[in-house]
Amino acid sequence: MKIGDGLAVAPAGVPETPADSRTRDRVWRAVLEQGPVSASHLAERLGLTPAAVRRHLDALAADELVTVWRVPLARRGRGRPARRFVATDRGHSLASSEYDDLATSALRYLRATAGEGAVRAFAEQRVGELERRYRPVLEAAGDDPERRTQALAGALTTDGYAATVRGDAPMRGRQLCQGHCPVQHVAREFPELCEAETDAFSRLLGVHVQRLATLAHGDHVCTTHVPPLSLNTSDGRQSE
């Protein structure tokens, strides 16, 4: 089911059309992937008018799928900043697997019967499968760290992670951002899932990456810092 199906309310007297539903779904997924993001940026990216984007954002906000991002005081400049939108917890939940409760219960049982090490082993096995599937994609991208990071983001997006690469200063590295995580709610209780994933990213990219934020901890996006090549040795270990 698309996120917009049966959730948004059309303006009074105007029936909701399948095209409206599809467009609303595109807007929602763009917020999920790019948030915090402004209506004007969404309009440019999606080829829609700003008025149409704002209408869909209002409907998504009414359905509690998106909300206005509260800009931290330290980051506010002069004047009134443009409103930016992020997905809500409910929005992330609708994009998550309906088997979260079952997965959490299973991991609790594994921890109780076999210990913390068994949970870690499970997490490593899970990302190991992901790593085996992604490695050929990254190898095809060559040795350039920028291309490899973009390739990893593309592979993650194919698997539903809504991943992008951000950062305009290559010498300071890039940020690999994941707007959605299929195991977000499970990872709140079992951070081993996030830790194993971060280790896999380091191996795939050949650099020591650092996880800065996670959806599981309440952030609006999972953010992993990928350092520039100049800060790493040829074997992928970060230099002093």
Order of alpha helices (4+ residues) and beta strands (2+ residues): alpha-beta-alpha-alpha-beta-beta-alpha-alpha-alpha-alpha-beta-beta-alpha-alpha-beta-beta
